[in-house]
Every structure is written in C-alpha cells, then in structure tokens.
Amino acid sequence: MDTVKLSLIKLSDDPHEPINLLTISSYLKKYIPELEIRIIDRAYENVLEELDKFSPDIVGISAMTVEYSLAIKLCKAIKEKRQILVIVGGTHISFLPNSFDKCFDLGILGEGELPFLELIRKFKENPGTFKEKIRETEGIVFYDDKKLVIKPQKEVLQDLDEIPIPDRSLLNPNNFDVKPVYTIGTYEKRNSILTSRGCPYRCKFCVSARFFNKLRLHSARRVVDEVKYLYEKYGITHINIWDDLFCVSVPRLREIVNLLEKEGIKGKISFHATIRGNLAKDEVFELYKEMGVKSIGLGFESGSQRILEYLKGQNITIEQNLLAIEKGIRQGFKMMTSFMIGVPTEKIEDMKKTRDIMKKCINMGISRLFIYILTPFPGSEFWDLALEKGKVSEDMDFSKLSFHNKIPLLMDEDVPIKEYLKVRKQILKEMNRIKYNCLRDYFKDDPVRTLSGIMKNPFSSLLKAVGLKNEKEEVDEL
C-alpha cells in the first residue's frame, strides 16, 4: 500500500491544541514521510463531516475517561458508514484495558509513538493480513474472536528529543486566532508546549505521573527551538507550558533562559508555567521572571496539613505553599492555585481549614483560584479505593466521573451531608469573590474586544472561561 491516510480525532471541545496528537503525528511522519495525516478538532469542526471529506484508512481517537463514552459513540457512528480501522488511545484505555469496547479494532496502551508506528508499518505492508500480524505488537489491546488480548507496553521513548517539533500546520487555522488568555487576562496569539513527561512526585490523585511513569525531559535546546518556531512561523506571543512540573530541573531552566536570550526572542513571548511549594526557591522565580513567565500555577490542594500530606506526601507544607504564593505575588506574577474537597478521611474541620486558607490566598492577592471535587479517575490510587467500595466499575458510564459532581464519591460516610453542603457553599462563595478578576483583566487589556465578545454571544467561551457560565459539557453533537 503506497499511501496510508490517518485521521486523529480530538474529542474535547476545549479550544487548546491537542499536543498529544501533534506529537504522535510528527513522530510517525519522521519514519513514514508519505503518511497523510489529518487532525480533526471537535472544538472547531464537525468530526463526521470532516471524516467524510478526508476518507481515511485509519482513524485514531484519543480519549480521557470522561470522554470514553463519547469515543464509543463516535466509533459506532463511523462504522455505520464505512468499515475502516478505528483505534482508541489515551489515559482511559491505558489504565482500564478491560473496558475496551468491541466496536474498536484496537486500543493503544500507554505512550503511543512506538506501538502506533509499528501498527502503521504493518498496515501499510498489507491491510488484508494486518490483524494477523499485530499479535506480537506490544502496547495494544484487541479482541481475538471473543477473547480480550492485552499486550502491555514494555518500552517507551527515553530520549524525547527523538520526537520532531510538532507540526502545527496540522491544526485547524482557528487555533492561531487572537484569543483571550485566561491565565494572564490578555488577548494573544497563543499556543502550548510540553517539554517533559512524568513527574518525580506521586500525588495520590494524579494520573499523569503514573501514565508517563518515569520523568524524562526535552533538552533546553529542543525547547527553545520549538518556542522559536512558534514565534517566527505563527507569530505566537503567549505559550502555555503544560508540564506537570516545568521547574523540576533548575539547570535546564537556566539554560532555556540563556538560549532564549541568545536567539533574540527573550521578552517577545510570555509564558504560563507551574511550580511546587517545596521547589519555590528564589532562583526559580528569578529565572521565571527573566524567561518571561507571567502566570504560575500551584496545586495547593488542601488547607489541612494532614490531608495535604495524605494527598502529596510529607515533603510539602501549607507554609511552603503560602510562601510560594506570597513570593510570586510580590514579584509581579499572576498566581493561580487550586484546592480539592471530598478527600477520603477528610472531615468537616479539614474542609473549613481549606475554606480559611482560600480566604487567606484571596486576601494575599491571588489572581485565579479553583476548587474541585476529588474524583477517582482510573490510574489514580483513588480509583482502586473506589473500586473496593463499589463506587465505580469497569463498565460504568464514565462520563459521570466529573470534577463538578456535587457529592464526592469517596467522602467518608460519617461526614454529615448537610454540613458538607454548607461548607461547600461557603467555599464557592469565597471563589466567587475573585471569579470576575479575569473579566476585569480582559477589559483592561482590550475593552472594545471584550465588550464586543460579550455582546455578540453572552454564552461565549470568554464568559465560560471566567466562571460566569458553569454548565455540564454536552457530548451529544459529534
């Protein structure tokens, strides 16, 4: 088969770029240059219509747990029209391969580059014998007649620099429009990068660190080359760095700053990055400032030291988190933080401590603040606990696993519901004190654009972004 046409589907209607799909695309094209790839982004396109236009040989669907039901629905809709190969990947199927639905032909387990490359090569050799040839491929799940076959992934890329800079020409052009940037409250041509995989810490609620398992970093040179590419080719002026912990290597951070200056692009791009309370050293803030970081995200998680240690380990304290926020605000960064409630063993007094710390953060001048309900996603330690308690199952409606559920699935049974709802209401009231901050920042940056956006559509993504619209995501329209 001379040419294979591959469609990769981003199911989320979030307008951020599908970095995972771009990365896999670039890796596949490195070894199979003739491969035709089309990324279809549900945030901007009708998936089924675009599939009809492109007429691919293979469709790949990336799905997190909350999207898995939608992925099944999409696969069935595709199969009704044409009998082509449909592959599902992402965190959900990687952690719960037993939930693999028969509508899919294959599932990819773990990081997709190596298994996907092998699958495409075997399909290209002979589509007719493809299913017989894949049996020894590692990192996949499939049905052999009625038997579910799970082949765990044993090998992943160790040198991330082997992956070419993701080709943004595969993105929908709407990705390059000037848009509101929630983290800093300005309008920019923005894009995202991922400069590492994994995290040295093992927070109980985190799925990402377990998915990538081992911490691996792109070199400073590779990071700066991608930043330069985005600036020079697309005029990007703001970049979100979606690493779990961008500052994990201070020497690499220092080299990135030096290379940005050497390339003449330091000061021309702003960034959003992350920090952890116990790593919030003066040098990190200084390097972030020099680099052009404007906003910093920190996961505070709880105002109770006992719960904080339960969630993140004994290497972090409330005092460290508060000091990190205070340092950041003092040095002019827009500081963002998040908390969660409904944690196993958490009592009403612990939740009240979280409420009080939220008040303190707001009084300190925090720019953005979020509160989430602890949700036992597959891959986290809490999934196993929820499974033991009968709160979840491998054949449940996974769309019900949401940060926005009112009653936490794993909240201790001896916590009075009425008391919990009362404290939750107080917590939301505190969060509402600053939810208009972003809208204020947008008006300050560009009042005409902001007012025009509001007048054009009161239910626009702008209002949704600032928390003025908080409705459950609709997943019926593909």
N, C-alpha and C positions, 0 to 999 in steps of 0.2 A: 504494500500500500504506500504510494508515494507521499501523500499528504494526509495528515490527520487534523481534523477540526475539533477543537476543545472549547467548550463553554464552561466558565467558572461562575457560580452564582453566589452573590452576597445577599443573604436573606434579610438582614437587618435593614430597617428603613432609617437608621441613623445616618446622617449625611457625611460621616467621616470615611476616609479612604480604607478599603479592605487591604491592609498591609500584608496580611497572610496570603491572600490570593495573588497579589503583585509579586511577592517573594517567590512563591512556587512557580509562577509564570516565568519569571526571569531565570530561575534555575533550570526549568525544562527547556527553555529556548537556548540556553547555553550549550546543551548537549544535543538538542534536536532543532536546529535553526529553522527548518522548513515547517515546523508545527505552527498551525494557525490557532491563535488563542483570542477569545472574546470574553471579557469580563462583563457580566450583566449585574448592574447595581439596582436593587429594588428601591433604593431611596430616590432614584430618578427615572426608572424605566419599568415598563410592564414586562415581566420576565417571560411569560409565554409568547407574547408578540415578538420579542427580540430573538427568542429561540427559533421561531418560525422563519425569521429573516435570515439568520445565520446558518441554520440547518446543520448542527454539529454532529460529529460521530460519537462524541463522548460528552457527557455533562457531569461536572463536579459541583457538589453542593456543600458548602461549609455551614455547619450548624452547631450553635451552642445549645445547652439543654432547653432553654425556654423557646428555642426555635425548632426543636426536633419534630414536633407535631406538624409544623408548617412544612418542614422538609419532606416529610412523608406525603403530605397532601400535594406538594408540588411534583414529587416523583410520580405519583399516580396520574396526575394530570398530563405529564409528559408522556408516560407510557400509553395513555389513551390515544395519543396522536401518532406516535412513532415508536418502534421497538429499537431504541438505541441504548447504549451502555450508560447507566446512571450510577455514579459513585458518591458516597457521602463521607465526609471527613469532619474533623473538628474535635473539640474537647468532649462533647457528649458521647459520641460513639467510641472514643478512645478509652474513656473510663467505664462505659457500660456497653461493651460489645454484645452482651446477651440481649440488649434491647434492639439489636439490628433487625430491621423490618424487611420482609421478603420482597417488598416492592423494589428495593435497591438491588443492584447486581453485585456491588462490592462496597465495603467500608474500609477506609484507611485509618489505621490506629497510630496515634502519636504524630510526630512531625512528618509532614507529607512529602518532603523533597525526594528522598531515596526510594520509597515504595512507589510513588507516583511515576517517577522516571522509569522504573523497571516495568510498570504496567503499560505505559505508553509505548515503550520499545517493543514489548511482546504483542501489543495490539497492532502496531504498525507492521510487524513481520507477517502476521496472518490473523485477521479478525475472526476468521472462521474457527480457528483452533485456540483462540485466546483463553477461554475458560479452562481448557485442559492444561495450558502452560503456566498458569498462575499458581498452581497448588503449592509450590515451594517458596513463593514470594513471602518475605517477612513483612509484618506490619499491616496485615489486612484481615478482614473478616468477610465471610461469604457463606452461602448455603450450598452444600453439595447434596443435591436432591433434598431430603428433609433434615439432613444433619447440619448443624451450625458448626462451621470450622473457624477457629480463631488462631491466627498466626501472630504472636506477639512481636513487636519491633525490638530487635536486639542492637541495632546500630543507628546512630544519628550523626549528622554532620558535626564534627568537632571544631573545624575552622569556619566560622561564619563568613569570613571574607571570600570563601569559595562561591558565595551567592553574589551574582552581579547586582549592581544597583537596580532596584525595581523600576521597570519601565512604566512611567506614569502615562505614556500615550495610550495605554490600555484602559485608562479611566474615562468615565463619562466627562465631557467637557465642563459640565456644571460644577465639577469638583474644583475648578480653577476660577470660579467667580469670586468677587469680593464678598465676604460673608462676615457676620458677627462672630467674634471670638469670645466665647463665654468666659474663659479663664482670665482674660485681661480687660474685657469690656470695650474693645475697639473693633473696627472693621478692617479686615486684612484679606489678602490672598494667602490662604493657609494650607498647610499640608501636614502630614505626620511621618515620623520615622520610628523605627525600632532598632536600637543599637546593641541590644543584648537579648539573651534568652535565659530564663531562670533567675533564681534569687538565692542568696546564701541562707536566708531565713526560712522557717517553716511554720508560718502562721496557720492555725487550725482551720480557718475559713477559706484559705487561699487555694485556688485550683491551678493557677498559672505556674506556680513554683513546682508543683508536682507533675504538671504536664511536660514541662521542659526538663525537669529533674535536675540536671547539672548546670551550674552557671557558666555561660560562655559569652564572650564579648567580641563585638566587632573591633577592629583596630581603630585608633584615633584617626589614622589616615583615611580609612574607608568611611568613617562617619563624616568627616569634613568633605570628602569627595561627593557624598550624597547631598549634603547641605548646599554645596556649591552648585551642583547640578540643578537642584530645585530653584535656587535663586536665579541662576543665569538662564535656564531654559524656560522656566514658567513664571518668573517674577514673584516667587513666593516671598512673603515678608514676615510670616509667622509660622513656626514649626512646633507641633506638639510632640514631645518625646514620650512615647508610651511604654518605656521600660518599667519593669516593676521597681527598680531602684537605680536610677541613672548615675548617682554619685557613688556607687559601690566601689569604684576604683578612682581614688584621687589622682594618682599619677596619670591615668588615661584622661581624666577630666582636664588636668593641667595641659597635657599635650594637645587636646582638642582646642582649647583656648588659644594656645600658641599658633597652631596651624590655621585657625580662622583668621588670626591677625596676619599671618604670612601670606594667605591667599587674598587678603584685601577685602574680606566680607564681614569681618567683625564689626558690629554696630549697625549692619544693614538688615539684620534679621532678628526678631525677638523669638524667645522660646518659652515653653512651659515644661517644667521638669518636676521630679519628685525628690523627697528626702525622708529620712527616718530619724526619729528623735535622738537616738543614741549615736547617729552619724552626723549630726548637725553641728559640725565644727566651724569655727570662724573661717578657716581656709576654704571650705566648701561654699559658704555664702560669698566670699570674695571672688572665687572663681566663677560662680554662677553670675554674679554682677558683671564681671569682666566679659563673660561669654555673651551676655545679652538676654539672660533669663529674666522674664518679667513676672512670672507667677510660679508658685511652688505648691505642690500638693503633698499633704502629710496625713497619713491614716492615724487618727488619734484613737479611735475605736471605743474607748470607754473612759469614764471619769472615775471608775473604781479600780484601784491598783490591783486588787485581787482578780477581777475579771480581765484586766489588761494583761496580766501575767498568764492567765488561763488561755487567752487568745494568742498572744505573741511571744510568750516566754519571759524569762526573768532578766533579760538583757535590756529592758526598756521600762521607763518610769513615767508617771504623769508629769513630774517636774521637768524631765528632759523634753517631753513634748511641748509643754508650756514655754520653756526656754527657747526652743526652736522657733515657735511661732513669734515670740517676742523679738528674737533676733531678726527674723525675716521682715517683720513689720517695720522695725527700727531702720532697717537698711533699704526700705522702699519697695520691697516685693509685695505683690498681691498674694497673700497667704490663703490657702484653701485647706479645709480639713473635713474629715468625715467621722461619724460615730455609728455604732450599731447597738440595738437593744434586742431583747428576746434570746439572750445567750443562755445555754444550759448552765444551771447553778446560780444564775443571776437572780437577785431578789429585788424587791421594790426599792430598798435603800440604795442598792447599787445603781438602779436607774435614776434615782434622784441625784446621786453624785454625778452621773453623766449630764443630767439637766443643768446642774450647777456649774460644771466645767464648761458647758456650752455657753452659758451666760458670761463666764469669765472670758472666753475666747472672743465673744462678740464685743464685750467692753474693752478688750485689748485692741480691737480694730480689725478682726479677721474679715476678709473680703467675701469669701464664699464658705458655706457650711452645709453639710448634708447629713441626713440621718437615714439609716437603713434598718430593715428588719433582718435579723440573721436568717439566712436561707441555706438549707443543707444541699448544696449542689453536688452532683456526682464528682468524685475526685477529692473533695474535701473530707477532713476527718468527721465532719458533722453528718455527711451522707450515711456513713456506716452506723452512726448512732441513731439516726432517724429510721434506718432500715430495721435495726433491732427493736425499736419502739413501734414499728408498724405504721409509721407516719408517711412513708414513701414506699414505692415498689418499682421494679424494673419495667413494668408495663402500665405505669400511671400516665395520666395526662400531664406531661412535663411542662406545659405552658402555665400550670398552676404554681410552679416554683418561681416566685417573684419577690423582689425586694420590697414591693409595695403591698404585700399581704398585711391585713390589719392585725391578725392574731398570729404570733410566731409559732411555727410548727414545733419547735423544741423548747419552748418556755416551760419551766418547771411547773408541774401540776399544782403545787401548793402556792403558786403566785396568784392572788385574787385578781380575776379578770377586770373587775370594776376599778380596782386600784391601778392596775396596769394601764387601762384606757385613760384614766385620769392623768397619770404621769406622762403618757404618750401625748396627750393633748397639750400638756404644758411644754413638752419638748418641741412639738410642732409650732407652738406659739413663739418660742424662742427663735426657731429657724426662720419663721416668717418676718422677724424683725429686720433681717438683712436680705430677704429674697428680692427686694427691689434694688439692691446695690448695683446689680449688673445693668438693669434698665437705666439707672442713673448714669452709669459709666458710658453706655451707648449714646445717650442724649448729649453727654459732654463731648464725646468724640465726634459725632456727626448727627446733630439734632434733626436735620432735614431727612436724612436717610432713615433714621429711627422712626420718626413720625409717619413718614411715607409707608414704611413697612407695616406699622400698626393699622393705619387707615385702610391699606389695601386688603389686609386679611387679619382680623382680630385673633384668629386661631393659628397664626403663622408659627413657624419654627422658632422665631425670635421670642415670642411670648412663652412658648413651651419651654425654651431653654432657661428662662429666668424664673421658672416655677409658678407662673401665673396660670398655666394650664397643666393639670396633672391628671391625665386620664389614661386608662389602660390601653396599651397598644393594640390596635386592631390588626388581625392577621388573616382576614378573610380574602383580601384582594391580592392576587398574585400578578 
